[in-house]
Structure formats: C-alpha cells, structure tokens
C-alpha cells in the first residue's frame, strides 16, 4: 500500500509531515498509556459532597 500524499507535494513539504506524524503517534500512545495507568488505580474515597453530608450529620449528632 502506498502512503497518502497531498497533490503536487514536494519532498521538503513531505518530510516535516512524516516527522510530525511520528510525533503524533507517539503522543497518542503516551496518552493511552497514562489512561491505562489511571484505570488501574484503586477507586477513590467518597465524593466531596457525600463526605460533607456525613460530616454534617456527625456534627449534628455531637
């Protein structure tokens, strides 16, 4: 399969596009790796509002 090209594209125009494409692919892979790390994190604590409600109830009971 041939690579996609713009009509009448010069070599001096194509090379920077190829370099940018490699960098974009690396960026996408990095973002996906970070997202995978985030998905592997344990679930966090209570939602802030939920915690405030619980704390409010504790203060009312005291």
PyMOL Python script that loads the backbone (N, CA, C, O; Angstrom):
from pymol import cmd

cmd.read_pdbstr("""\
ATOM      1  N   UNK A   1       0.848  -1.184   0.000  1.00  0.00           N
ATOM      2  CA  UNK A   1       0.000   0.000   0.000  1.00  0.00           C
ATOM      3  C   UNK A   1       0.892   1.245   0.000  1.00  0.00           C
ATOM      4  O   UNK A   1       1.860   1.319   0.756  1.00  0.00           O
ATOM      5  N   UNK A   2       0.569   2.202  -0.833  1.00  0.00           N
ATOM      6  CA  UNK A   2       1.350   3.429  -0.894  1.00  0.00           C
ATOM      7  C   UNK A   2       0.879   4.390   0.189  1.00  0.00           C
ATOM      8  O   UNK A   2      -0.268   4.340   0.632  1.00  0.00           O
ATOM      9  N   UNK A   3       1.790   5.268   0.604  1.00  0.00           N
ATOM     10  CA  UNK A   3       1.422   6.219   1.650  1.00  0.00           C
ATOM     11  C   UNK A   3       0.616   7.373   1.063  1.00  0.00           C
ATOM     12  O   UNK A   3       0.778   7.722  -0.107  1.00  0.00           O
ATOM     13  N   UNK A   4      -0.246   7.958   1.876  1.00  0.00           N
ATOM     14  CA  UNK A   4      -1.083   9.071   1.422  1.00  0.00           C
ATOM     15  C   UNK A   4      -0.213  10.297   1.193  1.00  0.00           C
ATOM     16  O   UNK A   4       0.711  10.570   1.958  1.00  0.00           O
ATOM     17  N   UNK A   5      -0.514  11.018   0.151  1.00  0.00           N
ATOM     18  CA  UNK A   5       0.236  12.222  -0.177  1.00  0.00           C
ATOM     19  C   UNK A   5      -0.727  13.300  -0.633  1.00  0.00           C
ATOM     20  O   UNK A   5      -1.819  13.013  -1.122  1.00  0.00           O
ATOM     21  N   UNK A   6      -0.308  14.535  -0.466  1.00  0.00           N
ATOM     22  CA  UNK A   6      -1.072  15.652  -0.991  1.00  0.00           C
ATOM     23  C   UNK A   6      -0.699  15.835  -2.460  1.00  0.00           C
ATOM     24  O   UNK A   6       0.444  15.573  -2.837  1.00  0.00           O
ATOM     25  N   UNK A   7      -1.630  16.277  -3.292  1.00  0.00           N
ATOM     26  CA  UNK A   7      -1.309  16.501  -4.708  1.00  0.00           C
ATOM     27  C   UNK A   7      -0.171  17.521  -4.850  1.00  0.00           C
ATOM     28  O   UNK A   7      -0.154  18.550  -4.174  1.00  0.00           O
ATOM     29  N   UNK A   8       0.756  17.220  -5.723  1.00  0.00           N
ATOM     30  CA  UNK A   8       1.903  18.098  -6.018  1.00  0.00           C
ATOM     31  C   UNK A   8       2.741  18.419  -4.784  1.00  0.00           C
ATOM     32  O   UNK A   8       3.351  19.486  -4.709  1.00  0.00           O
ATOM     33  N   UNK A   9       2.775  17.515  -3.830  1.00  0.00           N
ATOM     34  CA  UNK A   9       3.538  17.750  -2.608  1.00  0.00           C
ATOM     35  C   UNK A   9       5.028  17.557  -2.873  1.00  0.00           C
ATOM     36  O   UNK A   9       5.448  16.561  -3.463  1.00  0.00           O
ATOM     37  N   UNK A  10       5.817  18.533  -2.422  1.00  0.00           N
ATOM     38  CA  UNK A  10       7.270  18.438  -2.611  1.00  0.00           C
ATOM     39  C   UNK A  10       7.876  17.611  -1.481  1.00  0.00           C
ATOM     40  O   UNK A  10       7.256  17.389  -0.441  1.00  0.00           O
ATOM     41  N   UNK A  11       9.102  17.164  -1.719  1.00  0.00           N
ATOM     42  CA  UNK A  11       9.812  16.384  -0.698  1.00  0.00           C
ATOM     43  C   UNK A  11      10.075  17.233   0.543  1.00  0.00           C
ATOM     44  O   UNK A  11      10.032  16.723   1.663  1.00  0.00           O
ATOM     45  N   UNK A  12      10.349  18.531   0.350  1.00  0.00           N
ATOM     46  CA  UNK A  12      10.612  19.397   1.504  1.00  0.00           C
ATOM     47  C   UNK A  12       9.351  19.634   2.332  1.00  0.00           C
ATOM     48  O   UNK A  12       9.436  19.994   3.506  1.00  0.00           O
ATOM     49  N   UNK A  13       8.220  19.440   1.743  1.00  0.00           N
ATOM     50  CA  UNK A  13       6.952  19.554   2.469  1.00  0.00           C
ATOM     51  C   UNK A  13       6.592  18.213   3.123  1.00  0.00           C
ATOM     52  O   UNK A  13       6.030  18.178   4.218  1.00  0.00           O
ATOM     53  N   UNK A  14       6.917  17.135   2.452  1.00  0.00           N
ATOM     54  CA  UNK A  14       6.532  15.801   2.936  1.00  0.00           C
ATOM     55  C   UNK A  14       7.319  15.381   4.175  1.00  0.00           C
ATOM     56  O   UNK A  14       6.751  14.800   5.099  1.00  0.00           O
ATOM     57  N   UNK A  15       8.602  15.665   4.203  1.00  0.00           N
ATOM     58  CA  UNK A  15       9.435  15.233   5.321  1.00  0.00           C
ATOM     59  C   UNK A  15       8.938  15.784   6.668  1.00  0.00           C
ATOM     60  O   UNK A  15       8.793  15.009   7.613  1.00  0.00           O
ATOM     61  N   UNK A  16       8.675  17.077   6.787  1.00  0.00           N
ATOM     62  CA  UNK A  16       8.154  17.569   8.077  1.00  0.00           C
ATOM     63  C   UNK A  16       6.807  16.932   8.449  1.00  0.00           C
ATOM     64  O   UNK A  16       6.521  16.725   9.629  1.00  0.00           O
ATOM     65  N   UNK A  17       5.990  16.628   7.447  1.00  0.00           N
ATOM     66  CA  UNK A  17       4.715  15.954   7.725  1.00  0.00           C
ATOM     67  C   UNK A  17       4.942  14.553   8.281  1.00  0.00           C
ATOM     68  O   UNK A  17       4.243  14.124   9.200  1.00  0.00           O
ATOM     69  N   UNK A  18       5.911  13.846   7.729  1.00  0.00           N
ATOM     70  CA  UNK A  18       6.209  12.498   8.206  1.00  0.00           C
ATOM     71  C   UNK A  18       6.745  12.540   9.636  1.00  0.00           C
ATOM     72  O   UNK A  18       6.381  11.707  10.465  1.00  0.00           O
ATOM     73  N   UNK A  19       7.611  13.515   9.920  1.00  0.00           N
ATOM     74  CA  UNK A  19       8.155  13.672  11.268  1.00  0.00           C
ATOM     75  C   UNK A  19       7.028  13.976  12.256  1.00  0.00           C
ATOM     76  O   UNK A  19       6.972  13.398  13.341  1.00  0.00           O
ATOM     77  N   UNK A  20       6.142  14.878  11.874  1.00  0.00           N
ATOM     78  CA  UNK A  20       5.018  15.235  12.732  1.00  0.00           C
ATOM     79  C   UNK A  20       4.110  14.034  12.974  1.00  0.00           C
ATOM     80  O   UNK A  20       3.626  13.838  14.089  1.00  0.00           O
ATOM     81  N   UNK A  21       3.880  13.244  11.959  1.00  0.00           N
ATOM     82  CA  UNK A  21       3.038  12.057  12.100  1.00  0.00           C
ATOM     83  C   UNK A  21       3.636  11.082  13.119  1.00  0.00           C
ATOM     84  O   UNK A  21       2.908  10.507  13.928  1.00  0.00           O
ATOM     85  N   UNK A  22       4.941  10.898  13.082  1.00  0.00           N
ATOM     86  CA  UNK A  22       5.605  10.021  14.049  1.00  0.00           C
ATOM     87  C   UNK A  22       5.425  10.574  15.463  1.00  0.00           C
ATOM     88  O   UNK A  22       5.137   9.820  16.393  1.00  0.00           O
ATOM     89  N   UNK A  23       5.591  11.874  15.626  1.00  0.00           N
ATOM     90  CA  UNK A  23       5.419  12.503  16.936  1.00  0.00           C
ATOM     91  C   UNK A  23       3.974  12.397  17.421  1.00  0.00           C
ATOM     92  O   UNK A  23       3.733  12.156  18.604  1.00  0.00           O
ATOM     93  N   UNK A  24       3.015  12.575  16.517  1.00  0.00           N
ATOM     94  CA  UNK A  24       1.604  12.459  16.891  1.00  0.00           C
ATOM     95  C   UNK A  24       1.275  11.036  17.343  1.00  0.00           C
ATOM     96  O   UNK A  24       0.548  10.847  18.318  1.00  0.00           O
ATOM     97  N   UNK A  25       1.802  10.046  16.645  1.00  0.00           N
ATOM     98  CA  UNK A  25       1.563   8.657  17.038  1.00  0.00           C
ATOM     99  C   UNK A  25       2.150   8.378  18.409  1.00  0.00           C
ATOM    100  O   UNK A  25       1.524   7.696  19.220  1.00  0.00           O
ATOM    101  N   UNK A  26       3.349   8.897  18.684  1.00  0.00           N
ATOM    102  CA  UNK A  26       3.979   8.711  19.995  1.00  0.00           C
ATOM    103  C   UNK A  26       3.148   9.381  21.088  1.00  0.00           C
ATOM    104  O   UNK A  26       3.006   8.841  22.185  1.00  0.00           O
ATOM    105  N   UNK A  27       2.603  10.552  20.789  1.00  0.00           N
ATOM    106  CA  UNK A  27       1.763  11.259  21.759  1.00  0.00           C
ATOM    107  C   UNK A  27       0.505  10.461  22.078  1.00  0.00           C
ATOM    108  O   UNK A  27       0.131  10.335  23.244  1.00  0.00           O
ATOM    109  N   UNK A  28      -0.144   9.927  21.062  1.00  0.00           N
ATOM    110  CA  UNK A  28      -1.354   9.127  21.274  1.00  0.00           C
ATOM    111  C   UNK A  28      -1.031   7.896  22.116  1.00  0.00           C
ATOM    112  O   UNK A  28      -1.788   7.544  23.020  1.00  0.00           O
ATOM    113  N   UNK A  29       0.080   7.247  21.823  1.00  0.00           N
ATOM    114  CA  UNK A  29       0.478   6.072  22.607  1.00  0.00           C
ATOM    115  C   UNK A  29       0.736   6.454  24.060  1.00  0.00           C
ATOM    116  O   UNK A  29       0.385   5.701  24.969  1.00  0.00           O
ATOM    117  N   UNK A  30       1.345   7.615  24.289  1.00  0.00           N
ATOM    118  CA  UNK A  30       1.623   8.068  25.665  1.00  0.00           C
ATOM    119  C   UNK A  30       0.323   8.378  26.404  1.00  0.00           C
ATOM    120  O   UNK A  30       0.162   8.007  27.566  1.00  0.00           O
ATOM    121  N   UNK A  31      -0.602   9.057  25.729  1.00  0.00           N
ATOM    122  CA  UNK A  31      -1.895   9.375  26.348  1.00  0.00           C
ATOM    123  C   UNK A  31      -2.633   8.086  26.704  1.00  0.00           C
ATOM    124  O   UNK A  31      -3.231   7.985  27.775  1.00  0.00           O
ATOM    125  N   UNK A  32      -2.592   7.110  25.812  1.00  0.00           N
ATOM    126  CA  UNK A  32      -3.245   5.830  26.087  1.00  0.00           C
ATOM    127  C   UNK A  32      -2.590   5.115  27.262  1.00  0.00           C
ATOM    128  O   UNK A  32      -3.279   4.483  28.063  1.00  0.00           O
ATOM    129  N   UNK A  33      -1.269   5.208  27.371  1.00  0.00           N
ATOM    130  CA  UNK A  33      -0.562   4.572  28.491  1.00  0.00           C
ATOM    131  C   UNK A  33      -0.945   5.233  29.816  1.00  0.00           C
ATOM    132  O   UNK A  33      -1.149   4.545  30.816  1.00  0.00           O
ATOM    133  N   UNK A  34      -1.042   6.557  29.825  1.00  0.00           N
ATOM    134  CA  UNK A  34      -1.429   7.268  31.048  1.00  0.00           C
ATOM    135  C   UNK A  34      -2.872   6.930  31.415  1.00  0.00           C
ATOM    136  O   UNK A  34      -3.181   6.734  32.591  1.00  0.00           O
ATOM    137  N   UNK A  35      -3.751   6.863  30.428  1.00  0.00           N
ATOM    138  CA  UNK A  35      -5.147   6.499  30.690  1.00  0.00           C
ATOM    139  C   UNK A  35      -5.230   5.086  31.263  1.00  0.00           C
ATOM    140  O   UNK A  35      -6.047   4.825  32.146  1.00  0.00           O
ATOM    141  N   UNK A  36      -4.401   4.182  30.772  1.00  0.00           N
ATOM    142  CA  UNK A  36      -4.385   2.821  31.296  1.00  0.00           C
ATOM    143  C   UNK A  36      -3.929   2.809  32.750  1.00  0.00           C
ATOM    144  O   UNK A  36      -4.478   2.073  33.569  1.00  0.00           O
ATOM    145  N   UNK A  37      -2.926   3.623  33.072  1.00  0.00           N
ATOM    146  CA  UNK A  37      -2.470   3.729  34.463  1.00  0.00           C
ATOM    147  C   UNK A  37      -3.595   4.246  35.352  1.00  0.00           C
ATOM    148  O   UNK A  37      -3.797   3.743  36.458  1.00  0.00           O
ATOM    149  N   UNK A  38      -4.329   5.251  34.870  1.00  0.00           N
ATOM    150  CA  UNK A  38      -5.422   5.818  35.654  1.00  0.00           C
ATOM    151  C   UNK A  38      -6.508   4.774  35.896  1.00  0.00           C
ATOM    152  O   UNK A  38      -7.057   4.688  36.994  1.00  0.00           O
ATOM    153  N   UNK A  39      -6.815   3.985  34.877  1.00  0.00           N
ATOM    154  CA  UNK A  39      -7.859   2.953  35.030  1.00  0.00           C
ATOM    155  C   UNK A  39      -7.454   1.889  36.042  1.00  0.00           C
ATOM    156  O   UNK A  39      -8.316   1.260  36.656  1.00  0.00           O
ATOM    157  N   UNK A  40      -6.156   1.681  36.221  1.00  0.00           N
ATOM    158  CA  UNK A  40      -5.675   0.667  37.153  1.00  0.00           C
ATOM    159  C   UNK A  40      -5.635   1.156  38.600  1.00  0.00           C
ATOM    160  O   UNK A  40      -5.435   0.355  39.513  1.00  0.00           O
ATOM    161  N   UNK A  41      -5.821   2.451  38.819  1.00  0.00           N
ATOM    162  CA  UNK A  41      -5.809   2.982  40.176  1.00  0.00           C
ATOM    163  C   UNK A  41      -7.004   2.442  40.957  1.00  0.00           C
ATOM    164  O   UNK A  41      -8.063   2.199  40.380  1.00  0.00           O
ATOM    165  N   UNK A  42      -6.841   2.253  42.264  1.00  0.00           N
ATOM    166  CA  UNK A  42      -7.996   1.836  43.061  1.00  0.00           C
ATOM    167  C   UNK A  42      -9.015   2.972  43.103  1.00  0.00           C
ATOM    168  O   UNK A  42      -8.667   4.139  42.920  1.00  0.00           O
ATOM    169  N   UNK A  43     -10.254   2.623  43.343  1.00  0.00           N
ATOM    170  CA  UNK A  43     -11.282   3.651  43.432  1.00  0.00           C
ATOM    171  C   UNK A  43     -10.980   4.563  44.605  1.00  0.00           C
ATOM    172  O   UNK A  43     -10.467   4.120  45.633  1.00  0.00           O
ATOM    173  N   UNK A  44     -11.295   5.818  44.449  1.00  0.00           N
ATOM    174  CA  UNK A  44     -11.002   6.803  45.484  1.00  0.00           C
ATOM    175  C   UNK A  44     -12.015   6.751  46.616  1.00  0.00           C
ATOM    176  O   UNK A  44     -12.863   5.861  46.682  1.00  0.00           O
ATOM    177  N   UNK A  45     -11.903   7.723  47.497  1.00  0.00           N
ATOM    178  CA  UNK A  45     -12.807   7.813  48.641  1.00  0.00           C
ATOM    179  C   UNK A  45     -14.170   8.339  48.221  1.00  0.00           C
ATOM    180  O   UNK A  45     -14.530   8.337  47.044  1.00  0.00           O
ATOM    181  N   UNK A  46     -14.898   8.778  49.203  1.00  0.00           N
ATOM    182  CA  UNK A  46     -16.238   9.305  48.949  1.00  0.00           C
ATOM    183  C   UNK A  46     -16.158  10.596  48.145  1.00  0.00           C
ATOM    184  O   UNK A  46     -15.144  11.295  48.151  1.00  0.00           O
ATOM    185  N   UNK A  47     -17.229  10.886  47.470  1.00  0.00           N
ATOM    186  CA  UNK A  47     -17.346  12.147  46.754  1.00  0.00           C
ATOM    187  C   UNK A  47     -17.356  13.263  47.784  1.00  0.00           C
ATOM    188  O   UNK A  47     -17.866  13.070  48.887  1.00  0.00           O
ATOM    189  N   UNK A  48     -16.812  14.413  47.457  1.00  0.00           N
ATOM    190  CA  UNK A  48     -16.698  15.517  48.399  1.00  0.00           C
ATOM    191  C   UNK A  48     -18.035  15.877  49.029  1.00  0.00           C
ATOM    192  O   UNK A  48     -18.112  16.056  50.244  1.00  0.00           O
ATOM    193  N   UNK A  49     -19.088  15.986  48.229  1.00  0.00           N
ATOM    194  CA  UNK A  49     -20.394  16.357  48.769  1.00  0.00           C
ATOM    195  C   UNK A  49     -20.933  15.279  49.699  1.00  0.00           C
ATOM    196  O   UNK A  49     -21.540  15.583  50.726  1.00  0.00           O
ATOM    197  N   UNK A  50     -20.711  14.034  49.340  1.00  0.00           N
ATOM    198  CA  UNK A  50     -21.160  12.935  50.193  1.00  0.00           C
ATOM    199  C   UNK A  50     -20.421  12.988  51.527  1.00  0.00           C
ATOM    200  O   UNK A  50     -21.030  12.795  52.579  1.00  0.00           O
ATOM    201  N   UNK A  51     -19.137  13.243  51.494  1.00  0.00           N
ATOM    202  CA  UNK A  51     -18.344  13.332  52.718  1.00  0.00           C
ATOM    203  C   UNK A  51     -18.814  14.508  53.563  1.00  0.00           C
ATOM    204  O   UNK A  51     -18.871  14.396  54.787  1.00  0.00           O
ATOM    205  N   UNK A  52     -19.153  15.633  52.941  1.00  0.00           N
ATOM    206  CA  UNK A  52     -19.642  16.785  53.693  1.00  0.00           C
ATOM    207  C   UNK A  52     -20.963  16.474  54.377  1.00  0.00           C
ATOM    208  O   UNK A  52     -21.197  16.908  55.505  1.00  0.00           O
ATOM    209  N   UNK A  53     -21.825  15.727  53.706  1.00  0.00           N
ATOM    210  CA  UNK A  53     -23.098  15.351  54.309  1.00  0.00           C
ATOM    211  C   UNK A  53     -22.862  14.459  55.529  1.00  0.00           C
ATOM    212  O   UNK A  53     -23.482  14.654  56.575  1.00  0.00           O
ATOM    213  N   UNK A  54     -21.981  13.501  55.394  1.00  0.00           N
ATOM    214  CA  UNK A  54     -21.681  12.595  56.507  1.00  0.00           C
ATOM    215  C   UNK A  54     -21.068  13.394  57.662  1.00  0.00           C
ATOM    216  O   UNK A  54     -21.434  13.196  58.820  1.00  0.00           O
ATOM    217  N   UNK A  55     -20.134  14.297  57.342  1.00  0.00           N
ATOM    218  CA  UNK A  55     -19.523  15.105  58.383  1.00  0.00           C
ATOM    219  C   UNK A  55     -20.555  16.006  59.045  1.00  0.00           C
ATOM    220  O   UNK A  55     -20.529  16.205  60.260  1.00  0.00           O
ATOM    221  N   UNK A  56     -21.453  16.543  58.252  1.00  0.00           N
ATOM    222  CA  UNK A  56     -22.517  17.382  58.794  1.00  0.00           C
ATOM    223  C   UNK A  56     -23.381  16.598  59.771  1.00  0.00           C
ATOM    224  O   UNK A  56     -23.750  17.120  60.823  1.00  0.00           O
ATOM    225  N   UNK A  57     -23.707  15.368  59.443  1.00  0.00           N
ATOM    226  CA  UNK A  57     -24.504  14.532  60.327  1.00  0.00           C
ATOM    227  C   UNK A  57     -23.742  14.251  61.619  1.00  0.00           C
ATOM    228  O   UNK A  57     -24.338  14.235  62.696  1.00  0.00           O
ATOM    229  N   UNK A  58     -22.447  14.032  61.524  1.00  0.00           N
ATOM    230  CA  UNK A  58     -21.649  13.788  62.719  1.00  0.00           C
ATOM    231  C   UNK A  58     -21.646  15.002  63.640  1.00  0.00           C
ATOM    232  O   UNK A  58     -21.736  14.871  64.860  1.00  0.00           O
ATOM    233  N   UNK A  59     -21.541  16.186  63.040  1.00  0.00           N
ATOM    234  CA  UNK A  59     -21.547  17.394  63.863  1.00  0.00           C
ATOM    235  C   UNK A  59     -22.928  17.621  64.492  1.00  0.00           C
ATOM    236  O   UNK A  59     -23.019  18.116  65.615  1.00  0.00           O
ATOM    237  N   UNK A  60     -24.004  17.263  63.775  1.00  0.00           N
ATOM    238  CA  UNK A  60     -25.349  17.426  64.326  1.00  0.00           C
ATOM    239  C   UNK A  60     -25.584  16.481  65.500  1.00  0.00           C
ATOM    240  O   UNK A  60     -26.270  16.827  66.461  1.00  0.00           O
ATOM    241  N   UNK A  61     -25.013  15.296  65.411  1.00  0.00           N
ATOM    242  CA  UNK A  61     -25.210  14.299  66.449  1.00  0.00           C
ATOM    243  C   UNK A  61     -24.398  14.609  67.698  1.00  0.00           C
ATOM    244  O   UNK A  61     -24.741  14.133  68.780  1.00  0.00           O
ATOM    245  N   UNK A  62     -23.346  15.383  67.581  1.00  0.00           N
ATOM    246  CA  UNK A  62     -22.446  15.647  68.705  1.00  0.00           C
ATOM    247  C   UNK A  62     -23.020  16.616  69.706  1.00  0.00           C
ATOM    248  O   UNK A  62     -22.372  16.930  70.704  1.00  0.00           O
TER     249      UNK A  62
END
""", "prot")
cmd.dss("prot")
cmd.show_as("cartoon", "prot")
cmd.util.cbc("prot")
cmd.orient("prot")
